[in-house]
Amino acid sequence: MDVTRHRAGTGRPLAVVGVLGVAATAVVRRHRTISAVASDLRTLSLWLPLFVDNPLVLAAGRRLFDRTSEPVAGTAVSQHEVPGGQDVFVYEPAGRQRPTGALLWIHGGGTILGRPEADHELCSRFARDLGVAVVSARYRLAPEHPFPAGLDDCYAALRWLHHEADALGVDRARIAVGGASAGGGLAAVVVQRAHDHGLPVTLQLLLYPMLDDRTALRRDHGGRGRIAWTPRSNRYAWTSYLGHEPRADEPRRYAAAARRGDLTGLPPAWIGVGDLDLFYEEDLDYARRLRDAGVPVTLRVEPGMYHAAELELQAKVPSMRDFQQAMFDALARGLAGTNADP
């Protein structure tokens, strides 16, 4: 009995040492990850790993990010129902000289999170600063509504914008489509579908877009995707959206923008992404393929930036203000009929 007690007694300290060792290793790894972030983008929140990989975490994430931002002063906001889709918000600056160009904006959230109300501030700034109309689309979320539900809703919003262009004071020849993260991926596919159906789009504005489900199949991401949107979350999101685990073969048209073989004839693109973003390689590859197909592309790569860093920091950090301003400037050029830089 004495021997048994002795072994049990020594086991507890060893277990504590083991736990502390694992914790210390995790801290060292996180420190190494954060050290790669640009110094002005480092915040205490980066020490907390975030991921979405099951329904319970998703439900909590939806409650956490179920927020509404405030439109900026000097803009009017109205809500409209879209036949065959969901509702949209329309933002219009005071004193707009009609007709103007317009932007269809699609919110992010991995296709599983998010709502257009969260982008009231951003969309109203697009409208105010550029003197244009902005339409922000709501779309059904996965996994409750897998592909093609969300895409169908976003495409219905674009068709509605074209149909209502006269009433909205919009020039049909100057309509851009843009979005962030999953919204950027949906925007890219909406543009492809619009091209195939003869619906004109003048610019695709893709903010760190989620373009390729095959990224979820890779194990080595070169150290990217360790902050904000991780491989773990990405795989869960694509599984939710596609209705099955990501796989090498995905025959359904428009399931993922990067799956399209022929990019010829698509409108000019602006693509912005940080070099620590999980989507960095798929975004650069899509930009290269667009250029190879003769599509004018402006590619903005921000050193030391993780996924969606500007959402929290653009008001405080000059580099994030510059990054976002580059997107505004690209939209202004596109709606003025000036192609993106080759």
C-alpha positions in Angstrom: 0.0 0.0 0.0 2.9 2.4 0.7 4.3 1.7 -2.7 0.9 2.4 -4.3 0.6 5.7 -2.4 4.1 6.7 -3.4 3.4 6.1 -7.1 0.1 8.0 -7.0 1.7 10.9 -5.1 4.5 11.2 -7.7 2.0 10.9 -10.6 0.2 14.1 -9.7 3.2 16.4 -9.9 4.3 14.8 -13.1 0.8 15.4 -14.6 1.0 19.0 -13.5 4.4 19.4 -15.1 3.0 17.9 -18.3 0.1 20.2 -18.4 2.3 23.2 -17.8 4.7 22.0 -20.5 1.9 21.8 -23.0 0.6 25.3 -22.0 4.1 26.8 -22.3 4.5 25.3 -25.7 1.2 26.7 -26.8 2.2 30.2 -25.5 5.5 30.0 -27.4 3.8 29.0 -30.6 1.2 31.8 -30.3 3.9 34.3 -29.6 5.7 33.2 -32.7 2.5 33.5 -34.7 1.8 37.0 -33.4 5.4 38.1 -34.0 4.7 37.7 -37.7 1.9 40.3 -37.5 2.8 43.9 -38.4 3.7 45.6 -35.2 0.8 48.2 -35.5 -1.7 45.4 -35.9 -0.8 43.4 -32.8 -3.6 43.5 -30.1 -4.2 41.5 -27.0 -7.2 39.8 -28.7 -4.8 37.9 -31.0 -3.7 35.8 -28.0 -7.2 34.2 -28.0 -7.4 31.5 -30.8 -10.8 31.6 -32.5 -12.4 29.0 -34.7 -15.8 27.6 -35.7 -16.0 23.9 -36.2 -19.3 22.6 -34.8 -22.9 23.7 -34.5 -22.6 24.8 -30.9 -19.7 27.1 -31.6 -21.5 28.4 -34.7 -24.6 29.2 -32.7 -22.5 31.1 -30.2 -20.6 32.9 -33.0 -23.9 34.0 -34.6 -25.0 35.5 -31.3 -21.6 37.2 -30.8 -21.5 38.7 -34.3 -25.2 39.5 -34.7 -24.4 43.2 -34.6 -25.6 46.3 -36.4 -23.4 49.2 -37.2 -24.6 52.7 -37.7 -24.8 54.4 -41.1 -22.7 57.6 -41.4 -24.4 61.0 -41.5 -25.5 62.3 -44.8 -26.9 59.1 -46.2 -30.4 57.7 -46.5 -31.0 54.0 -46.0 -34.0 52.1 -47.2 -35.0 48.4 -47.3 -36.5 46.5 -50.2 -37.8 43.0 -50.9 -36.2 41.2 -53.8 -38.4 38.8 -55.9 -36.8 35.4 -55.8 -34.3 36.4 -53.1 -34.1 38.1 -49.8 -34.3 41.7 -48.8 -31.6 44.4 -49.6 -30.6 47.7 -48.1 -30.1 50.7 -50.4 -27.8 53.5 -49.3 -27.9 56.9 -51.1 -25.9 60.0 -50.2 -27.7 63.4 -49.9 -27.7 65.4 -53.1 -26.7 62.5 -55.4 -26.7 63.7 -59.0 -28.6 60.9 -60.8 -27.8 58.7 -62.6 -24.6 57.4 -61.0 -22.8 54.1 -60.7 -23.8 51.6 -58.1 -22.2 48.8 -56.0 -23.8 45.6 -55.0 -22.1 44.6 -51.7 -22.1 41.1 -50.1 -21.2 40.7 -46.5 -18.7 38.2 -45.1 -18.9 35.4 -42.5 -17.7 32.2 -44.2 -21.2 31.7 -45.7 -22.3 30.6 -42.2 -22.2 33.9 -40.2 -23.0 37.5 -40.7 -25.8 39.8 -41.8 -26.0 43.0 -44.0 -26.9 45.2 -40.9 -23.3 44.8 -39.8 -22.1 46.6 -42.9 -24.3 49.7 -42.6 -21.3 51.9 -41.7 -19.1 50.6 -44.5 -21.8 50.7 -47.2 -23.0 54.1 -46.2 -19.4 55.4 -46.4 -19.1 53.9 -49.9 -22.2 55.8 -50.9 -21.3 59.1 -49.2 -17.6 59.2 -50.2 -18.1 58.2 -53.8 -21.5 59.8 -54.4 -23.0 56.5 -55.6 -25.9 54.1 -54.8 -25.0 51.0 -52.8 -27.1 47.9 -52.4 -26.3 45.4 -49.6 -27.7 41.9 -50.0 -29.0 39.5 -47.4 -28.5 35.9 -48.3 -29.4 32.6 -46.7 -26.7 31.0 -44.6 -25.3 27.5 -44.5 -25.5 24.8 -43.2 -29.3 25.4 -43.0 -29.3 26.6 -46.6 -26.3 25.0 -48.5 -25.3 25.9 -52.1 -26.8 27.3 -54.2 -29.1 29.1 -51.8 -26.8 32.0 -50.9 -25.5 32.4 -54.4 -29.1 32.5 -55.8 -30.0 35.2 -53.3 -27.0 37.4 -54.2 -27.6 36.9 -57.9 -31.3 37.8 -57.5 -30.1 41.0 -55.8 -28.0 41.9 -58.8 -30.9 41.2 -61.2 -33.1 43.4 -59.0 -30.5 46.2 -59.1 -30.5 46.1 -62.9 -34.2 45.9 -63.2 -34.8 48.8 -60.8 -31.9 50.9 -62.1 -34.1 53.7 -63.5 -36.1 54.0 -60.3 -32.8 54.0 -58.3 -31.1 56.5 -60.6 -28.4 54.0 -61.5 -26.5 53.7 -64.8 -26.7 50.0 -65.7 -23.3 50.2 -67.5 -21.6 51.2 -64.2 -22.6 48.5 -61.7 -19.9 46.9 -59.6 -20.1 43.8 -57.5 -18.0 43.4 -54.3 -17.8 41.7 -51.0 -15.5 40.7 -48.1 -14.2 37.2 -47.3 -17.1 34.7 -48.1 -18.9 37.8 -49.5 -15.9 38.3 -51.9 -16.1 34.7 -53.0 -19.8 35.0 -53.6 -19.2 38.3 -55.5 -16.7 36.6 -57.7 -19.2 33.8 -58.6 -22.1 36.3 -59.0 -19.8 38.1 -61.6 -19.1 34.8 -63.4 -22.8 34.0 -63.5 -23.7 37.5 -64.7 -21.1 37.2 -67.5 -22.6 33.9 -68.6 -26.1 35.4 -68.7 -25.2 38.7 -70.3 -25.8 40.9 -67.3 -23.2 43.7 -67.4 -20.8 44.3 -64.4 -18.1 46.9 -64.6 -15.9 45.9 -61.7 -15.4 43.0 -59.2 -14.2 44.3 -55.8 -12.9 41.4 -53.9 -11.7 41.9 -50.3 -9.7 38.9 -49.1 -12.1 36.7 -51.0 -12.9 33.1 -50.1 -12.5 31.6 -53.6 -11.3 28.0 -53.4 -12.8 25.1 -51.5 -9.6 23.1 -52.2 -7.7 25.2 -49.7 -9.5 23.1 -47.1 -7.8 20.0 -48.5 -4.3 21.3 -47.9 -2.3 20.6 -44.7 0.6 23.1 -45.3 -0.4 26.7 -45.4 3.0 28.2 -44.9 2.1 29.5 -41.5 -0.8 31.5 -42.8 -4.3 31.3 -41.4 -3.4 31.1 -37.7 -5.3 34.2 -36.8 -9.0 35.1 -37.2 -9.9 32.6 -40.0 -8.2 29.3 -39.6 -8.0 26.1 -41.7 -10.2 24.5 -39.1 -13.0 27.1 -39.6 -12.5 27.1 -43.3 -13.0 23.4 -43.6 -16.2 23.6 -41.5 -17.5 26.5 -43.5 -16.9 24.9 -46.9 -18.5 21.6 -45.7 -21.5 23.6 -44.5 -21.8 25.5 -47.7 -21.2 22.6 -50.2 -23.3 20.2 -48.2 -20.4 17.7 -48.1 -16.8 17.6 -47.1 -14.5 19.4 -49.5 -13.0 17.1 -52.1 -10.8 17.2 -55.2 -13.8 16.8 -57.5 -16.6 19.3 -57.4 -18.6 19.3 -60.6 -21.3 21.8 -59.7 -21.0 25.0 -61.6 -20.4 28.2 -59.5 -19.8 26.2 -56.3 -16.4 28.0 -55.9 -15.1 30.8 -58.0 -11.6 29.3 -58.4 -13.1 26.1 -59.9 -13.9 28.0 -63.1 -11.6 27.1 -65.9 -12.1 30.0 -68.4 -11.9 33.5 -66.9 -11.8 35.2 -70.3 -14.1 38.2 -70.6 -14.8 38.8 -66.9 -14.8 42.4 -65.7 -11.7 44.1 -64.2 -10.9 43.2 -60.6 -9.5 44.7 -57.5 -8.2 42.0 -55.0 -6.9 43.0 -51.5 -5.5 40.5 -49.0 -2.9 40.3 -46.2 0.1 38.1 -46.6 -0.8 36.2 -43.3 -4.3 35.5 -44.5 -5.4 31.9 -45.1 -6.8 33.0 -48.5 -3.5 34.6 -49.6 -2.3 31.9 -52.0 -5.8 31.3 -53.6 -6.3 35.0 -54.0 -2.9 35.5 -55.7 -3.5 32.5 -57.9 -6.9 33.9 -59.0 -5.4 37.3 -59.7 -2.7 35.6 -61.8 -5.3 33.5 -63.8 -7.4 36.6 -64.4 -4.4 38.4 -65.8 -3.5 35.4 -67.9 -7.0 35.6 -69.3 -6.6 39.2 -70.3 -8.6 40.7 -67.4 -7.2 43.9 -65.8 -6.4 43.3 -62.2 -5.2 45.5 -59.3 -3.7 43.3 -56.5 -3.1 44.9 -53.1 -1.1 42.7 -50.7 -0.7 44.1 -47.2 2.5 42.9 -45.3 1.9 41.4 -41.9 -1.9 41.6 -42.2 -4.2 38.8 -41.0 -7.7 38.1 -42.2 -10.1 41.0 -41.7 -7.7 43.0 -39.6 -9.0 46.3 -40.9 -12.5 45.7 -39.4 -11.2 46.4 -35.9 -8.2 48.6 -36.7 -9.0 50.9 -39.7 -10.0 53.7 -37.4 -6.8 53.5 -35.4 -4.0 52.3 -37.7 -2.8 54.2 -40.8 -1.8 51.1 -42.7 -5.4 49.7 -42.4 -6.9 53.1 -43.4 -4.6 53.1 -46.4 -5.6 49.5 -47.2 -9.3 50.3 -47.1 -8.8 53.5 -49.0 -7.2 51.6 -51.8 -10.5 49.6 -52.1 -12.5 52.8 -52.2 -10.2 54.3 -54.8 -10.5 51.2 -57.0 -14.3 51.4 -56.8 -14.2 55.1 -57.7 -12.0 54.3 -60.8 -14.2 51.3 -61.8 -17.5 53.2 -61.5 -15.9 56.1 -63.5 -15.1 53.6 -66.3 -11.4 53.5 -65.7 -10.1 49.9 -65.7 -8.1 48.5 -62.8 -4.4 48.7 -63.3 -3.0 45.9 -65.5 
